[in-house]
């Protein structure tokens, strides 16, 4: 039974060459697309992981919080001052402190 099915399939492939070629082309394109998308996803993930790892696991970024003024919460956070950054740098477990000032044009 099985050899007869193989013989019939072989004859069908031979007589319908264009249909066979198009079916094989569709399979190749489909498999290639899936492999390509998986590779792009893995590469993108690797780029993001490398960017995060560049920051280091021992880095801490401190941003100012909001303040309460007369029971009302301030919409703009109270900025850190240079003495605040110097005080943070003096802590025993801090290796370095790099204060950054963000201007109004950088806020979105």
DRENDO-584616 format. One line per 2 residues: number of its first residue (from 1); their letters; for each residue x, y, z of C-alpha. Coordinates in nm, 4 decimals, decimal comma. Each point is the difference from the previous one (the first is absolute). Layout:
NUM> A> X Y Z ~ ...
! end
This chain:
1> XX> 0,0000 0,0000 0,0000 ~ 0,2720 0,2472 0,0992
3> XX> 0,2114 -0,0529 -0,3171 ~ -0,3099 0,0571 -0,2104
5> XX> -0,0655 0,3310 0,1775 ~ 0,3593 0,1091 -0,0535
7> XX> -0,0224 -0,0913 -0,3694 ~ -0,3236 0,1970 -0,0419
9> XX> 0,1502 0,3013 0,1824 ~ 0,3096 -0,0128 -0,2193
11> XX> -0,2116 -0,0055 -0,3162 ~ -0,2102 0,2914 0,1290
13> XX> 0,3134 0,2018 0,0753 ~ 0,1354 -0,0686 -0,3473
15> XX> -0,3171 0,0894 -0,1855 ~ -0,0779 0,3173 0,1991
17> XX> 0,3402 0,1611 0,0115 ~ -0,1188 0,3605 0,0327
19> XX> -0,2367 -0,0827 0,2849 ~ 0,2764 -0,1988 0,1718
21> XX> 0,2469 0,2862 -0,0430 ~ -0,2462 0,2566 0,1377
23> XX> -0,0827 -0,2180 0,3000 ~ 0,3694 -0,0507 0,0755
25> XX> 0,0644 0,3711 -0,0441 ~ -0,2782 0,0827 0,2464
27> XX> 0,1432 -0,2410 0,2564 ~ 0,3519 0,1414 -0,0411
29> XX> -0,1223 0,3605 0,0309 ~ -0,2138 -0,0836 0,3042
31> XX> 0,2766 -0,1819 0,1855 ~ 0,2517 0,2680 -0,0948
33> XX> -0,2317 0,2748 0,1286 ~ -0,0474 -0,1711 0,3347
35> XX> 0,3754 -0,0542 0,0405 ~ 0,0712 0,3620 -0,0961
37> XX> -0,2550 0,1411 0,2454 ~ 0,1336 -0,2174 0,2819
39> XX> 0,3542 0,1176 -0,0770 ~ -0,1082 0,3658 -0,0022
41> XX> -0,1796 -0,0463 0,3328 ~ 0,2996 -0,1716 0,1595
43> XX> 0,2357 0,2671 -0,1318 ~ -0,2202 0,2815 0,1278
45> XX> -0,0217 -0,1641 0,3401 ~ 0,3775 -0,0337 0,0088
47> XX> 0,0476 0,3702 -0,0839 ~ -0,2360 0,1062 0,2797
49> XX> 0,1656 -0,2359 0,2498 ~ 0,3439 0,1328 -0,0937
51> XX> -0,1180 0,3603 0,0422 ~ -0,1379 -0,0802 0,3448
53> XX> 0,3155 -0,1913 0,0963 ~ 0,2146 0,2987 -0,1039
55> XX> -0,1598 0,1994 0,2789 ~ 0,1241 -0,2557 0,2482
57> XX> -0,1785 -0,1795 0,2768 ~ 0,1424 0,2285 0,2669
59> XX> -0,1280 0,3307 -0,1393 ~ -0,2752 0,1906 0,1768
61> XX> -0,1733 0,2967 -0,1597 ~ -0,1684 0,2362 0,2426
63> XX> -0,2590 0,2485 -0,1215 ~ -0,1690 0,2628 0,2128
65> XX> -0,3497 -0,0715 0,1247 ~ -0,2992 0,2261 0,0356
67> XX> -0,0553 0,2204 0,2994 ~ -0,3048 0,0976 0,2013
69> XX> -0,0539 0,3697 0,0479 ~ -0,2916 0,0963 0,2242
71> XX> -0,1733 -0,3329 -0,0638 ~ 0,0312 0,0364 -0,3796
73> XX> 0,2280 -0,2265 -0,1926 ~ 0,2500 0,1823 -0,2191
75> XX> -0,0173 -0,0820 -0,3711 ~ 0,3721 0,0686 -0,0480
77> XX> 0,2383 -0,2053 0,2148 ~ 0,2301 0,1844 0,2362
79> XX> 0,3391 -0,0103 -0,1716 ~ 0,3109 -0,1375 0,1629
81> XX> 0,2656 0,2558 0,0786 ~ 0,3751 -0,0357 -0,0341
83> XX> 0,0353 -0,0461 0,3787 ~ -0,2469 -0,2902 -0,0264
85> XX> 0,2228 -0,1692 -0,2608 ~ 0,3096 0,0662 0,2106
87> XX> -0,1705 -0,1541 0,3047 ~ -0,0909 -0,3094 -0,2013
89> XX> 0,3615 -0,0276 -0,1218 ~ 0,1220 -0,0023 0,3640
91> XX> -0,1997 -0,3130 0,0881 ~ 0,2309 -0,2949 0,0763
93> XX> -0,1398 -0,2358 -0,2648 ~ -0,0069 0,2572 -0,2814
95> XX> 0,2933 -0,0260 -0,2415 ~ -0,0904 0,3032 -0,2124
97> XX> -0,2807 0,2503 -0,0404 ~ -0,0730 0,1854 -0,3235
99> XX> -0,2629 0,2720 0,0339 ~ -0,1925 0,0852 -0,3164
101> XX> -0,2157 0,3062 -0,0588 ~ -0,2989 -0,0384 -0,2315
103> XX> -0,1230 0,3198 -0,1578 ~ -0,3618 0,0735 -0,0848
105> XX> 0,0555 -0,0729 -0,3716 ~ 0,0858 -0,3635 0,0821
107> XX> -0,3241 -0,0637 0,1878 ~ -0,2830 -0,1541 -0,2008
! end
